[in-house]
Amino acid sequence: MLQHLAKEQVLSIVDYEGLIDSVSKALIKLHEGSGIAPPRFSTSIKGNWWGLMMGYVEGMGVGVKVVNLYPGNAAKGLETINGLVILFNGDDGSPLVTIDGGSLTGLRTAAASALSVKVTNASTKVLGFIGAGEQARYHALVFSRVFKVEETYVVSRGERRLSEFLNYLRGLGINGHRASGVSEIIERCGTIIIATTSTTPVLNVKPRPGEHVISVGAPKPVVEIDRGVLEGADCVIADNREAVLNEAGEDLSNLRLIDLSEAIAGEVRCTVGNGYTIYKSVGFSILDG
């Protein structure tokens, strides 16, 4: 019988440093030509996003994932991201295991974000969160395991979700504070994580020099960062250039996007300094490797 790893099992066995290393290696393999990541199929069903994707990484097998995003589930106390991943043997095509897609999506998204922090040399001592949903939780979890995080400042539209997230942060051993607004987050934080379903920009003010912004809200019609903020960045990194150009809701026309794999490989330098940096993620199949 085919083994299935449920969410609880995934979270209990994950090696966080190993997770980030695996995502890094998968991105490098794709960059070197030993991986395949076709454009994913996506559609909307009753206003909720569904995606179907597959990817192959040499030595890691073939992964196929179906995933959905139901923002309205939050008000019902249900998971907003659900999915299923099937891992196949890349040599003979036999199925190896099925994995809960919601937790895998959350973990790999946060792992790729962590890689963007590493390549930009951004500070994670004080984190800012705009949005307090599932993606924010996965980012807090992964970042708390691989970086030194002392404090966080959070803004969220929902008071209940904000309170629950602050309690979650305390459980991770992180001091969490309610921020008065985005301006306070910009004032206090070294890295800002935006994880929302907003269809209008939530970051309209340029960050301070030395700050790193991570935006994982996607796909269209989600828009998190104002065009002027994007234009003012020293550099903008994409988890995958083609995927971001096709699926991000932000206006990225005529902007130079650096592929995360290029930054990891050291081919392009994008570090915080006299300006600020931005990482935009929409997710794509290789990250699930």
C-alpha positions as CSV (number, residue, x, y, z in Angstrom):
1,M,0.0,0.0,0.0
2,L,1.3,3.4,-0.9
3,Q,2.5,5.4,2.1
4,H,0.9,8.7,2.8
5,L,2.5,11.5,4.9
6,A,-0.1,13.6,6.6
7,K,0.5,17.2,7.8
8,E,1.4,16.1,11.3
9,Q,3.9,13.6,10.0
10,V,5.5,16.1,7.7
11,L,6.0,18.6,10.4
12,S,7.3,16.0,12.9
13,I,10.0,14.7,10.5
14,V,11.2,17.8,8.7
15,D,14.8,18.8,9.1
16,Y,14.7,22.6,8.5
17,E,18.4,23.1,7.5
18,G,18.0,20.0,5.3
19,L,14.8,21.4,3.8
20,I,16.5,24.7,2.8
21,D,19.5,22.7,1.4
22,S,17.2,20.5,-0.7
23,V,15.4,23.5,-2.1
24,S,18.7,25.2,-2.9
25,K,20.0,22.1,-4.7
26,A,16.8,21.6,-6.7
27,L,17.0,25.2,-7.9
28,I,20.6,24.8,-8.9
29,K,19.9,21.6,-10.8
30,L,17.1,23.3,-12.7
31,H,19.5,26.2,-13.4
32,E,22.1,23.8,-14.7
33,G,19.6,22.0,-16.9
34,S,19.2,18.8,-15.0
35,G,15.6,19.6,-13.9
36,I,12.3,20.2,-15.6
37,A,9.6,22.6,-14.4
38,P,6.8,23.0,-17.0
39,P,4.4,25.9,-16.6
40,R,1.6,24.9,-14.2
41,F,-2.0,24.7,-15.1
42,S,-4.3,26.8,-13.0
43,T,-8.0,27.8,-12.9
44,S,-10.6,29.4,-10.7
45,I,-13.5,27.4,-9.3
46,K,-16.2,29.4,-7.6
47,G,-13.6,32.1,-7.0
48,N,-11.0,29.8,-5.5
49,W,-7.7,29.1,-7.1
50,W,-6.7,25.6,-8.2
51,G,-3.3,24.6,-9.5
52,L,-1.8,21.5,-11.1
53,M,2.0,21.2,-11.6
54,M,4.8,18.7,-12.0
55,G,8.5,18.8,-11.9
56,Y,11.5,16.6,-12.2
57,V,14.9,16.9,-10.6
58,E,17.7,14.5,-11.4
59,G,18.3,12.2,-8.4
60,M,15.1,13.5,-6.6
61,G,12.4,12.0,-8.8
62,V,9.2,13.3,-10.3
63,G,6.7,15.2,-8.2
64,V,3.1,16.0,-9.2
65,K,1.0,18.3,-7.1
66,V,-2.6,19.5,-7.1
67,V,-3.2,22.4,-4.7
68,N,-5.9,24.9,-4.0
69,L,-6.4,28.2,-2.2
70,Y,-9.7,28.9,-0.4
71,P,-9.2,32.2,1.4
72,G,-12.7,32.0,2.9
73,N,-11.8,28.9,4.8
74,A,-10.0,31.0,7.4
75,A,-13.3,32.3,8.8
76,K,-14.5,28.7,9.1
77,G,-11.5,27.6,11.0
78,L,-10.4,25.4,8.1
79,E,-7.0,25.3,6.2
80,T,-6.9,27.8,3.4
81,I,-4.3,25.8,1.4
82,N,-5.0,22.2,0.6
83,G,-3.3,19.8,-1.7
84,L,-1.7,16.5,-2.4
85,V,1.7,15.6,-3.8
86,I,2.6,12.3,-5.4
87,L,6.3,11.5,-5.7
88,F,7.3,9.0,-8.4
89,N,10.6,7.2,-9.1
90,G,12.3,9.0,-11.9
91,D,13.8,5.9,-13.3
92,D,10.9,3.5,-13.6
93,G,7.9,5.8,-13.0
94,S,6.6,3.9,-10.0
95,P,4.7,5.9,-7.3
96,L,6.7,6.2,-4.0
97,V,4.7,8.2,-1.6
98,T,1.9,10.7,-1.3
99,I,2.4,13.8,0.9
100,D,0.1,16.4,2.3
101,G,0.3,19.3,-0.1
102,G,-0.7,22.1,2.2
103,S,2.1,21.7,4.7
104,L,4.7,20.9,1.9
105,T,3.6,24.1,0.1
106,G,4.0,26.2,3.2
107,L,7.4,24.7,4.2
108,R,8.9,25.0,0.7
109,T,7.6,28.5,0.2
110,A,9.2,29.6,3.5
111,A,12.4,27.7,2.7
112,A,12.8,29.6,-0.6
113,S,12.2,32.8,1.2
114,A,14.9,31.9,3.7
115,L,17.3,31.4,0.7
116,S,16.4,34.9,-0.4
117,V,17.5,36.2,3.0
118,K,20.8,34.2,2.8
119,V,21.7,35.6,-0.6
120,T,20.8,39.2,0.3
121,N,22.5,39.0,3.7
122,A,19.4,40.5,5.2
123,S,18.9,40.8,9.0
124,T,16.3,38.5,10.6
125,K,16.8,39.7,14.2
126,V,13.5,41.7,14.0
127,L,11.0,40.4,11.5
128,G,7.9,42.2,10.2
129,F,4.8,40.4,9.1
130,I,2.0,41.9,7.0
131,G,-0.6,39.2,7.2
132,A,-1.1,36.6,9.9
133,G,-2.4,33.6,8.1
134,E,-1.0,30.1,7.2
135,Q,1.9,31.4,5.1
136,A,2.9,33.7,7.9
137,R,3.0,30.8,10.3
138,Y,5.1,28.6,8.1
139,H,7.5,31.5,7.6
140,A,7.7,32.1,11.3
141,L,8.3,28.4,11.9
142,V,11.0,27.9,9.4
143,F,12.8,31.2,10.1
144,S,12.8,30.5,13.9
145,R,14.6,27.2,13.2
146,V,17.3,28.5,10.9
147,F,17.8,32.2,11.8
148,K,18.3,34.1,15.0
149,V,14.8,35.8,15.4
150,E,14.3,37.8,18.6
151,E,11.2,40.0,17.9
152,T,8.4,40.3,15.4
153,Y,6.0,43.1,14.6
154,V,2.7,42.2,12.9
155,V,-0.2,43.9,11.2
156,S,-3.3,42.0,10.0
157,R,-6.8,43.0,9.0
158,G,-8.4,40.4,11.3
159,E,-8.1,40.8,15.1
160,R,-8.8,37.2,15.9
161,R,-6.2,35.9,13.4
162,L,-3.6,38.5,14.7
163,S,-4.1,37.3,18.3
164,E,-3.8,33.7,17.3
165,F,-0.6,34.4,15.3
166,L,0.9,36.3,18.3
167,N,0.1,33.2,20.5
168,Y,1.7,31.0,17.9
169,L,4.9,33.1,17.9
170,R,5.1,32.9,21.7
171,G,4.9,29.1,21.3
172,L,8.0,29.4,19.0
173,G,9.8,31.4,21.7
174,I,9.5,34.7,19.7
175,N,8.4,38.0,21.2
176,G,5.5,39.2,19.0
177,H,4.1,42.7,19.0
178,R,1.1,44.3,17.4
179,A,2.4,47.0,15.0
180,S,0.5,50.2,14.7
181,G,0.7,49.9,10.9
182,V,3.0,49.2,8.0
183,S,5.1,52.3,8.8
184,E,6.1,50.9,12.2
185,I,7.1,47.7,10.6
186,I,9.3,49.5,8.1
187,E,10.8,51.5,11.0
188,R,11.7,48.6,13.2
189,C,12.3,45.5,11.0
190,G,15.2,44.2,9.0
191,T,13.1,41.7,6.9
192,I,9.5,42.2,6.1
193,I,7.3,39.2,5.1
194,I,4.1,40.0,3.2
195,A,1.6,37.1,3.0
196,T,-1.8,38.3,2.1
197,T,-4.6,37.8,-0.4
198,S,-5.0,41.5,-0.9
199,T,-6.0,42.7,-4.4
200,T,-4.5,46.2,-3.8
201,P,-0.9,47.0,-2.7
202,V,-0.3,46.7,1.1
203,L,3.2,48.1,0.8
204,N,3.0,51.6,-0.7
205,V,5.9,53.1,1.2
206,K,9.5,52.5,0.3
207,P,11.4,50.4,2.9
208,R,14.5,51.8,4.6
209,P,18.0,51.1,3.2
210,G,19.2,47.7,4.2
211,E,15.7,46.1,4.5
212,H,14.6,43.0,2.6
213,V,11.0,42.5,1.6
214,I,9.5,39.1,1.0
215,S,6.2,38.9,-0.9
216,V,4.5,35.5,-1.2
217,G,0.9,36.5,-1.9
218,A,-0.1,35.1,-5.3
219,P,-1.3,34.4,-7.9
220,K,-3.3,37.1,-9.7
221,P,-5.4,39.0,-8.7
222,V,-3.3,39.3,-5.5
223,V,-1.2,42.5,-5.5
224,E,1.0,43.2,-2.4
225,I,3.7,45.7,-3.6
226,D,3.2,49.1,-5.2
227,R,4.9,49.7,-8.6
228,G,6.9,52.6,-7.2
229,V,8.2,50.4,-4.4
230,L,9.3,47.8,-6.9
231,E,11.0,50.4,-9.1
232,G,12.9,51.8,-6.2
233,A,14.5,48.5,-5.1
234,D,18.2,47.9,-5.6
235,C,17.2,44.5,-7.1
236,V,14.2,42.3,-7.3
237,I,14.6,38.5,-7.0
238,A,12.0,36.1,-8.3
239,D,11.6,32.5,-7.2
240,N,11.3,31.7,-10.9
241,R,11.4,34.5,-13.4
242,E,9.0,33.0,-15.9
243,A,6.5,32.0,-13.3
244,V,6.5,35.4,-11.6
245,L,6.1,37.3,-14.8
246,N,3.1,35.1,-15.8
247,E,1.4,34.8,-12.4
248,A,2.2,37.7,-10.1
249,G,-0.4,40.4,-9.8
250,E,2.1,43.2,-9.4
251,D,3.1,45.3,-12.4
252,L,6.6,43.9,-13.2
253,S,6.9,45.2,-16.7
254,N,10.3,46.5,-17.7
255,L,11.9,45.5,-14.4
256,R,15.0,43.4,-14.3
257,L,14.2,40.3,-12.3
258,I,17.0,38.1,-10.9
259,D,16.2,34.4,-10.7
260,L,16.7,33.0,-7.2
261,S,18.8,30.2,-8.7
262,E,21.2,32.8,-10.3
263,A,21.7,34.5,-7.0
264,I,22.3,31.2,-5.2
265,A,24.8,30.2,-7.9
266,G,26.6,33.5,-7.3
267,E,26.2,34.6,-10.9
268,V,24.3,37.7,-9.9
269,R,24.8,39.7,-6.8
270,C,21.8,41.1,-4.9
271,T,22.6,42.2,-1.3
272,V,21.2,44.7,1.1
273,G,23.3,47.8,1.5
274,N,22.5,51.4,0.6
275,G,19.2,50.4,-0.8
276,Y,16.5,47.7,-0.2
277,T,15.9,44.4,-1.8
278,I,12.7,42.5,-2.8
279,Y,11.9,38.8,-3.2
280,K,8.7,37.9,-5.1
281,S,7.4,34.3,-5.0
282,V,4.5,32.7,-6.7
283,G,5.6,29.1,-6.2
284,F,6.5,26.5,-8.8
285,S,7.0,22.8,-9.0
286,I,10.8,22.4,-8.5
287,L,10.5,23.9,-5.0
288,D,8.5,20.8,-3.9
289,G,11.5,18.6,-4.7
